[in-house]
Amino acid sequence: MALIKCKECSAAVSDTVATCPQCGFVIKKPEGLIKRLLKGVAVGFLGLIILGRVLTLFSKSRDAGGSLPERNIEQSSAGGGTSDVSVRGVNSGAAPTSSAQSHSLIGDLIQTKKFEITVTKAEIKNTVGEGFLQSKPAEGGIYVAVQWRYKNISEQPVSFFSFPKLYLFDPKKNKFSHDVSASGSFASELKLTEKVVSDLNPGITVSSASVFEVSKDFFNPKTWNLSISADQKFEVDFGVMQ
């Protein structure tokens, strides 16, 4: 605490008071409720940004990208001009893959020391989500919407930071991360209950959705592929469109 001089009567007053006890002069106005709330929201938002940066940096530090197999793609049209492309595995149910860096098909069971992972479906979509949670890509873009699941087959809980991660790669090996907002909208549409910043206990299976926003002029399922990064790495190719 320090003493300051009142501008009205020149009396020495504490810098913690709002009014001068001698003359009643208003030294500083009390901070309004709205202003305090706005400050609280700003601090919370900044905290989320910092947390997101930390998680992103942590993720990048443990990723290296992988390479996987081939799929048949069936094209169908929905009402309103929306075109979906469903990706189905050529040999769904094939033996689990366990090599350090290997290929797999959509629908195949991928097995590592810690996880059983399956990419169940991939679609090209113009919208994801429902109602006020509906999300649309920016002009010139499309969504590559992927459904996948993974199970903890180890005997120990797996930290959130070690969960499998899914990426999209173009022919030049540029890596695309999922769109967080669109992925959340898609997960809500599918009624998924994915773990958020909590451990995955042994024997538990998580269903996940990852949505990638890419240029509709550049994306080609014949030349682009998915990559799974866990305690091992795998690639999943989209295959040839029928």
C-alpha positions as CSV (number, residue, x, y, z in Angstrom):
1,M,0.0,0.0,0.0
2,A,1.3,3.5,-0.8
3,L,0.1,7.0,0.0
4,I,-1.0,9.4,-2.8
5,K,-2.2,13.0,-2.8
6,C,-5.9,13.8,-3.3
7,K,-6.2,16.0,-6.4
8,E,-9.1,17.9,-4.7
9,C,-7.9,18.7,-1.1
10,S,-4.2,17.5,-1.3
11,A,-4.7,15.2,1.7
12,A,-2.5,12.1,1.9
13,V,-4.7,9.0,1.2
14,S,-4.1,5.3,0.5
15,D,-3.9,4.2,-3.1
16,T,-6.3,1.4,-2.3
17,V,-9.3,3.6,-1.6
18,A,-11.8,4.8,-4.2
19,T,-12.7,8.2,-2.6
20,C,-10.9,10.6,-0.4
21,P,-11.9,10.2,3.3
22,Q,-11.4,14.0,3.8
23,C,-13.4,15.6,1.0
24,G,-15.1,12.7,-0.7
25,F,-13.4,13.3,-4.1
26,V,-13.6,10.2,-6.4
27,I,-10.0,9.0,-6.8
28,K,-10.8,6.0,-9.0
29,K,-14.0,4.6,-10.3
30,P,-14.9,1.0,-9.2
31,E,-14.5,-1.5,-12.0
32,G,-17.9,-2.5,-13.4
33,L,-19.2,-6.0,-13.4
34,I,-19.3,-6.3,-17.2
35,K,-15.7,-5.1,-17.4
36,R,-14.6,-7.7,-14.9
37,L,-16.5,-10.4,-16.7
38,L,-14.9,-9.4,-20.0
39,K,-11.5,-9.6,-18.4
40,G,-12.3,-13.0,-17.1
41,V,-13.4,-14.2,-20.5
42,A,-10.2,-12.8,-22.1
43,V,-8.0,-14.5,-19.6
44,G,-9.8,-17.8,-20.1
45,F,-9.6,-17.5,-23.9
46,L,-5.9,-16.8,-23.7
47,G,-5.5,-19.9,-21.5
48,L,-7.2,-22.0,-24.1
49,I,-5.0,-20.6,-26.8
50,I,-1.9,-21.4,-24.8
51,L,-3.1,-24.9,-24.0
52,G,-3.8,-25.5,-27.7
53,R,-0.3,-24.3,-28.6
54,V,1.2,-26.6,-26.1
55,L,-0.8,-29.6,-27.3
56,T,0.0,-28.8,-30.9
57,L,3.8,-28.5,-30.2
58,F,3.7,-31.7,-28.2
59,S,1.9,-33.5,-31.0
60,K,4.3,-32.3,-33.6
61,S,7.3,-33.4,-31.5
62,R,6.2,-37.0,-31.6
63,D,4.9,-37.3,-35.1
64,A,6.8,-38.4,-38.2
65,G,4.1,-39.6,-40.7
66,G,3.6,-43.0,-42.2
67,S,2.3,-44.8,-45.3
68,L,-0.7,-47.3,-46.0
69,P,-2.8,-49.2,-48.6
70,E,-5.7,-49.0,-51.0
71,R,-9.5,-48.7,-51.0
72,N,-12.5,-48.9,-53.3
73,I,-14.6,-45.7,-53.4
74,E,-18.3,-45.7,-54.3
75,Q,-19.8,-42.3,-55.3
76,S,-23.4,-41.4,-54.5
77,S,-25.3,-38.2,-54.7
78,A,-27.5,-36.8,-52.0
79,G,-30.3,-34.2,-52.3
80,G,-29.4,-30.6,-52.6
81,G,-26.3,-31.3,-54.7
82,T,-24.2,-32.8,-51.9
83,S,-21.9,-35.5,-53.1
84,D,-20.6,-38.2,-50.7
85,V,-17.9,-40.6,-51.5
86,S,-17.9,-43.7,-49.2
87,V,-14.5,-45.5,-48.9
88,R,-14.7,-49.2,-48.2
89,G,-11.8,-51.6,-47.6
90,V,-10.9,-54.0,-50.4
91,N,-9.9,-56.7,-47.9
92,S,-11.8,-55.8,-44.8
93,G,-11.1,-58.3,-42.0
94,A,-7.5,-58.9,-43.2
95,A,-5.0,-60.1,-40.6
96,P,-3.8,-57.4,-38.2
97,T,-0.8,-55.4,-39.3
98,S,2.1,-55.0,-36.9
99,S,5.1,-53.8,-38.9
100,A,6.8,-50.6,-37.7
101,Q,5.7,-48.6,-40.8
102,S,3.2,-50.4,-43.0
103,H,0.0,-50.2,-45.1
104,S,-3.6,-51.0,-44.3
105,L,-7.0,-50.8,-46.0
106,I,-10.1,-48.9,-44.7
107,G,-11.9,-51.5,-42.6
108,D,-8.8,-53.5,-41.7
109,L,-7.8,-54.0,-38.2
110,I,-4.4,-52.4,-37.4
111,Q,-2.7,-53.7,-34.3
112,T,0.2,-52.2,-32.3
113,K,1.5,-53.0,-28.8
114,K,-0.9,-50.5,-27.3
115,F,-3.8,-50.2,-29.7
116,E,-6.2,-51.8,-32.1
117,I,-7.1,-49.2,-34.7
118,T,-9.6,-49.3,-37.6
119,V,-10.5,-46.6,-40.1
120,T,-14.1,-47.5,-40.8
121,K,-15.3,-45.0,-43.4
122,A,-14.2,-41.9,-45.3
123,E,-16.5,-39.5,-47.2
124,I,-16.3,-36.3,-49.2
125,K,-18.9,-33.9,-47.8
126,N,-20.1,-30.4,-48.4
127,T,-21.4,-30.0,-44.8
128,V,-21.0,-31.7,-41.5
129,G,-23.0,-31.4,-38.3
130,E,-26.7,-30.5,-37.7
131,G,-28.6,-27.4,-36.8
132,F,-26.6,-24.6,-35.2
133,L,-23.6,-26.9,-35.1
134,Q,-23.6,-27.4,-38.9
135,S,-20.3,-26.5,-40.5
136,K,-19.5,-25.7,-44.1
137,P,-16.0,-25.5,-45.8
138,A,-14.8,-22.2,-47.0
139,E,-15.2,-21.2,-50.7
140,G,-13.4,-23.6,-53.0
141,G,-13.1,-26.2,-50.2
142,I,-14.5,-29.6,-49.4
143,Y,-14.5,-31.8,-46.3
144,V,-12.8,-35.2,-46.2
145,A,-14.7,-36.7,-43.2
146,V,-13.2,-39.8,-41.7
147,Q,-14.7,-42.1,-39.1
148,W,-12.3,-44.3,-37.1
149,R,-11.9,-46.0,-33.7
150,Y,-9.2,-47.3,-31.5
151,K,-9.0,-49.6,-28.4
152,N,-6.4,-49.7,-25.6
153,I,-5.2,-53.3,-25.6
154,S,-2.4,-52.7,-23.2
155,E,-2.5,-53.3,-19.4
156,Q,-2.0,-49.7,-18.5
157,P,-4.0,-46.5,-19.0
158,V,-2.9,-44.5,-22.0
159,S,-2.4,-40.7,-21.6
160,F,-4.4,-38.3,-23.8
161,F,-1.1,-37.1,-25.2
162,S,-0.3,-40.6,-26.5
163,F,-3.7,-41.3,-28.2
164,P,-3.5,-42.2,-31.9
165,K,-3.6,-39.3,-34.3
166,L,-4.9,-39.1,-37.9
167,Y,-3.5,-36.9,-40.6
168,L,-4.1,-36.4,-44.3
169,F,-1.2,-36.3,-46.9
170,D,-1.2,-35.0,-50.4
171,P,1.1,-36.4,-53.2
172,K,3.9,-34.1,-52.2
173,K,3.7,-35.4,-48.6
174,N,2.3,-32.1,-47.2
175,K,0.6,-33.0,-43.9
176,F,-2.9,-31.7,-43.1
177,S,-4.3,-31.7,-39.6
178,H,-8.0,-32.1,-38.9
179,D,-10.3,-29.1,-38.6
180,V,-11.1,-29.0,-34.9
181,S,-14.4,-27.2,-35.3
182,A,-15.7,-29.3,-38.2
183,S,-14.6,-32.5,-36.5
184,G,-16.5,-31.5,-33.4
185,S,-19.6,-30.8,-35.5
186,F,-19.3,-34.2,-37.3
187,A,-18.7,-36.0,-34.0
188,S,-21.9,-34.4,-32.6
189,E,-23.8,-35.4,-35.7
190,L,-22.6,-39.0,-35.3
191,K,-23.4,-38.9,-31.5
192,L,-19.8,-39.9,-30.7
193,T,-18.4,-39.6,-27.1
194,E,-14.7,-39.2,-27.6
195,K,-12.3,-38.8,-24.7
196,V,-11.1,-35.2,-24.1
197,V,-8.0,-34.7,-22.0
198,S,-8.4,-37.9,-20.0
199,D,-6.7,-41.3,-19.9
200,L,-7.9,-44.2,-22.0
201,N,-8.1,-47.2,-19.7
202,P,-7.3,-50.8,-20.7
203,G,-10.0,-52.5,-22.8
204,I,-11.8,-49.3,-23.6
205,T,-12.7,-48.4,-27.3
206,V,-13.1,-44.9,-28.5
207,S,-15.0,-43.9,-31.7
208,S,-13.6,-40.8,-33.3
209,A,-14.2,-38.4,-36.2
210,S,-11.7,-36.3,-38.1
211,V,-12.7,-33.8,-40.7
212,F,-10.1,-32.2,-43.1
213,E,-10.8,-29.1,-45.1
214,V,-9.0,-29.2,-48.4
215,S,-9.3,-27.7,-51.9
216,K,-11.9,-29.5,-54.0
217,D,-9.6,-28.8,-57.1
218,F,-6.6,-30.4,-55.5
219,F,-8.0,-33.4,-53.6
220,N,-7.8,-36.7,-55.5
221,P,-8.5,-40.0,-53.6
222,K,-6.2,-41.8,-56.0
223,T,-3.1,-39.9,-54.9
224,W,-3.9,-38.6,-51.4
225,N,-3.7,-40.9,-48.3
226,L,-4.3,-41.0,-44.6
227,S,-1.6,-41.5,-42.0
228,I,-2.1,-42.9,-38.5
229,S,0.5,-42.0,-35.9
230,A,0.5,-44.0,-32.7
231,D,3.2,-46.1,-31.1
232,Q,3.7,-47.3,-34.7
233,K,2.9,-45.5,-38.0
234,F,0.6,-46.6,-40.8
235,E,-0.7,-45.2,-44.1
236,V,-4.2,-45.7,-45.4
237,D,-4.8,-45.0,-49.2
238,F,-8.1,-44.0,-50.6
239,G,-7.7,-46.2,-53.6
240,V,-9.4,-45.9,-57.1
241,M,-12.8,-44.2,-57.5
242,Q,-15.3,-46.3,-59.2
